[in-house]
Amino acid sequence: MTINRGRVRWQCRRALLELDLVFTRFLEKHFDRLNDDQLADLEHLLRCDDYDIWAMVNGSKPCEVERWKEMIGLLSQR
């Protein structure tokens, strides 16, 4: 099954301003280079609540899902 990149890109728009800014930077720097496995990991991560994603990105909560750690790392880059 092929993942719809446009849909995932749209899902990166978040209600939490800080997280929206993080995703905007991520989309500019990394999104077009993601392979299918990374895209699937991102799609699963995006199902989480904004506050949970933000906590993982800012380091106040550890990422407990091994497959998401790469995405959290990319999102955390400045």
Protein Blocks (a to p, Z undefined) as FASTA:
>chain_A
ZZdfklmmmmmpcfblklmmmmmmmmmmmmmmpcfklmmmmmmmmmpcfklmmmmmnopa
ccfbfklmmmmmmmmpZZ
